[in-house]
Amino acid sequence: MKRIAFFNRSTYLWMRDLHLYTGLLLSPFVVLFALTGIFFAHSWNPFESDTPLKPRTWEGRVELPEEGAKLDLAKEAIRQLGLTGEIRVWGDGYPATFSVHTPQREIQIRLDQETGAAELTEHLLDTGQGMAFLHAMPGPHGGAENKRNSVLVRLWGWTADSVVYLLLFLSAGGIYLWWTLTAIRRRGGMWLALGFVSFGGIAIWLL
């Protein structure tokens, strides 16, 4: 029986090369995500200093309405304060409290809507904390409580999102290559089945 064109040799060789070079392209990102995942799982930061820098505190003033959604107030406040980064709003308390993050630093802000007084506290992040920040970024699809107004932070979000889609492509390409190589089809199928069984077992156990 003649093999369909989708499985001919030229298609196989093209997919093999594309699979190889895409994997090499993604390898630094995969290593980064794997390392920061270890940091998260074990609450471990190998870059932490024995003498962390003391937070820097200063005051500012903004002109804001007394009422309004916390995220809208935060966006307008950081615009007037000349800050950039990812905004995280904390609860519904008064005064308004939120933070602005980049991989290099976190600035916590307490804002009095009535007077416009703002108290800012800057915490510099070490390499491990910066890597953890990048790992936790939800890509360009974050919820309404997050707002990226930093070009570099937005670029990283799109980069991380692209890596995920390319990893899905690598998975599909790997299945294609496995099925094309008839010599390892049975052995590869056993490993693929083992992967599904392992994943299903863990998922059922967790849920």
Helices and strands as residue ranges (DSSP letters): G 5-7, H 9-42, E 56-61, H 70-81, E 86-89, E 96-101, E 105-111, E 117-124, H 127-136, G 139-141, E 146-148, H 151-180, G 182-184, H 185-206
